[in-house]
């Protein structure tokens, strides 16, 4: 049995939000050094002084709490996550606004909320407007947001049966937390340190490997790093305006495609949130459902494309057909993982058979989302699978009303009423979608824009604003109330509705 990693008691005593704030302050010195190397002294000063101010504030607050013995609880850590996504961007936006000078602070705040929630909604229409170090900072914030969700899934959400764990067998009554036994006995601080020390090297190592592979395929260093961070965090942030503008081409897309599989199931990189005997990836319902969608949807679209192309006597172009197939495969995988990158051949896939705006397909993929306890957003594949099994069972009962359902391998990871809990979440997601879209329509957006913006933010798939609508939505032209509504929707989509309800429950805080 692995012993918990020891950490200085002074660090462990600090609240989670303060630790995250300190980490973000230190991270600001990375773009500061990068800008200094590029002789961009104004940008370097902006990030250096903002990081220094953040560290000073964290140290002063930590010293003021030195004589106190704080109480730690899971609800308190959940509240820290909420503060990280909603309040911390106020600090993260300071160097961005100072470096750009000619932008409103609200735009910088919106961009930081979008980055840390791994939404990736690009409010800057022209990538050339931003200094290279600001592009690096946006990618770092998104990457740190993805790492936070990796850690929080096991250390915070799983013990509270939130974030998709309410559907699993361990999330049911008497099931306990979906974490290893030695973590159940530890206090929340020790759980946090143990999970961080275990997952952070894996997350950083995978990012480094992907970055090196992208450079080998011909990508530039900054663009490759931003794409590597974005793929691992499913943030969709790009220093080039998208992978279709990258220098690596189809070779880089193939590499990124392989790493996007980490967003389909947590079992691709860790088994810390499943019980014994359920750690086989080939038996994981999430991964198998994801594979079915990733390869099934492109195949159906390819057949539809081929038939339409044959009708216009263009079906003999094999190379164009292969380009269209790859463009569909990569884009489907990207939006299912809620990354939101478009393939360089996505336009070829659309024009090959005269396919018009495929917005509904991309919106549906983003709503499905990726795996539980990954960086992906959306409804999550495990909930979709639970609803699918419930649908099969109901159809079976229509034919055989007196039949009794037996336990099988397909239901091992789901609790007895997992389908009911999944349906409750789906209804809450639909209600949130209706409220957000109605609020956006009330502040001046048309129906199509309201629906696309609501789904893009709730599913944390920001690139939908450029791909799913008939015309790309320019976020910088939205009104101030619309931007604030979208910020709320991004935080809601990242933490999920059940977590907000849990924070409002007096019973949870009393327990």
PyMOL commands that set and color helices and strands:
alter all, ss='L'
color gray80, all
select helices_A, chain A and resi 9-12+16-37+41-64+74-86+88-100+105-116+127-129+132-157+169-171+181-184+188-216+221-233+243-245+249-263+266-268+281-283+285-311+318-336+346-351+359-368+381-399+409-411+418-442+447-458+464-467+475-477+480-495+497-503+506-510
alter helices_A, ss='H'
color red, helices_A
deselect
rebuild
show_as cartoon
